[in-house]
């Protein structure tokens, strides 16, 4: 047992020297499909998509300095070739997003690694479809977790709701996505933190997930930093 413990420590250390380990965990009671999008100039991971059954977790290794985002897709139907679509978070390609972004609304976990610190946040700028949280691990507990583990679909304002084929609310749009106006998107004459302020819609998100980004000029302290650690991204 002592040998096994030492081996695991050495493995974790060797991963941490050259790469960062992301563990994606599905805590939902249904299968979801994680989307992964790398920022421009960074390598795609796992071809941009993977399946997570209930209570399943999978590891994804990213090189030092990687930047990108993770999100959950729901209601997906893929054939044996990986072709198909999803009800929420769809990337328009199939099982493997291969660089394509998820269609809003989708809850996002965003990372920029080793710059020189790791920067990470949970963003609801594109709206919400699934609870999503980030837990650093292997850092002696000194780096903060970001929890957005409340199901905002349950009380989503009627004019932001996205409904599935069965009539149930499957996602909650951001006000920008829903209304496409400068005051909600912080564009045009509202492209200024003095003019673009929280709205009753962003405050709905903020009350449920206070450590998440809810609009463009939200509190910059909602971006967190860490160094030389791995991350658990939990859905639900």
PyMOL commands that set and color helices and strands:
alter all, ss='L'
color gray80, all
select helices_A, chain A and resi 2-18+46-48+152-155+158-160+175-179+182-185+188-190+200-208+220-222
alter helices_A, ss='H'
color red, helices_A
select strands_A, chain A and resi 19-26+32-38+49-52+57-63+67-73+77-78+84-85+108-112+118-123+132-137+161-163+169-172+224-226+230-235
alter strands_A, ss='S'
color yellow, strands_A
deselect
rebuild
show_as cartoon
